Amino acid sequence: MAKYIYTVWKRKTASAQVKLFAGKWKDMINGKLVSEYVTRTDLFDVLYSATKITKSKDSVYFEVQVTGSGESAQVEAINYGIAKALIEKDASLRPILKQAGLLTRDARKVERKKPGLHKARKAMQWSKR
């Protein structure tokens, strides 16, 4: 087994465990090829943005175990995990990834529902008479 860099990153309730390998091979998510796992075409740009910015798309590949949340949050968690792993591989890439905003964790989550309301903030319709 080849040596790899292991990182974990989260987004909403999605958690991605990324193993970044040096070399050329197939990128895998939960044991499937990326093209099989990710169905939305707009998410491919998000998924590979860290490797495109650092021009390392052809020199590294990854295997990911991701759980929770939806497809979009999972892809963002994977992308952030890849960016973190690239920095561990080569620390000189940090300013490039930092400027692109790939090292800031997006801590936004769904607000919880409050008692007496329909949703988190939506109240019942109020009638004057």
C-alpha positions, 0 to 999 in steps of 0.5 A: 500500500502506498503512503498517503496523507490523511485529513478529516474535514466537515461541512454542515453534517457531512464528514469527509476522511480524505487519503491523498496519494502521490501519483496517478490513479482513479479518484474514489469516493466511498469505494465508487469512482467520482463520476459514479458518486457525484451526479451534479456536473456543477459539483465537479468544479468544486470537487477539483478546485483545490487541485486545479488551483495548485496545478497538482491534478495529474500528480495526486489522487484521493480516496475518500470516505464521506458520511452525512448531509447531502451531495453538495455539503459532502463535495465541499467537505471533500474539497476542503479535506483535499486542500488541507492534505495538499498543504501537509504535502507542500506547505508552500501551497498554503498562501494560494489555497488561503487566498482562494478561500479553501482553508476556512471552515464554513460553520453554517448549519441548519437552525433548529426548530423552536417550540410554538413555531412552524419552522426555525423562525416561521410563525403561525399566520396572525389574524387581526379579527 
